[in-house]
Amino acid sequence: MGRDFTDDIDDCCEAIVGHRNWGFADSKLHKTVETTMSKKNGDSPKSDRIEHVIIFYKDPQEEEWQWWVW
């Protein structure tokens, strides 16, 4: 089985926070981040420069890796 981009996100999350508990932001949070970054960078809030927002949680999921143990 080959790798996809989520495997790279797993690796990045593991390297930064020591686990693989991450997720994509929902559309409301994505819009908030986009607006905030646009203001910070002096861009138009409707510039659509941000494609995805990925959240690395501080804590690992308690059931992390349990799905493959069964």
N, C-alpha and C positions, 0 to 999 in steps of 0.2 A: 504494500500500500504506500502510495506516495505522500509527500508532504503538501499541505496547502498553506495559505497565508496565516491561518489561525495557529499553526504550529510555530511560526515565527513570533507571533504575539505571545504565545505561551512561553517561549524561550526568553523573550524580552522581559516579561512580567517576572519570571523566575529570577532573572539576573538583577532586576531592580529591587523587588520586594521579598524575594525568597519563596514565592509560591506562584500558583497559576490561577488565582481567583481574579478574573477580569471580565469585563462585559462592554458591549457597545452602549453608548448613551442613547436614551430615547429621543424622539424628535424635539421635545420641549427643551431638554437640557442641551441638545445639540445647538438649537437656535440661540439659547442663552450664551453659550460659549462663543458661538460665531459673532454675536452682537458685541460681547465684551472684547474679543480679540480685534474686531474691526475698529472699535473705538480706540483701543490701545495703539493700533497701527495706523490710525488715521484713514482707514478705508471706509468705503460705503458699507453700511450694515447689511446691504443686500448683495454684497459682492460674491457670495457663494464660493469663497476660496477654501473653506474647510469641507473636506469630503466626509470624514468620519471622526467621531470623538470616542476614544477608548478609555475606559476607567480601570485603573489598577487599584483594587481594594486593599486596605491596610491589613486585613486579617484573611487568612485562608478559609475556605469553606470547611466546615467540620467534616463533611462527607467527601472531601477531596480525594480523588483516586478510588473511591469505593465502587464506582460503577463497573470497573473491570475486575474486581476481586470476586464477584459472584460467580 
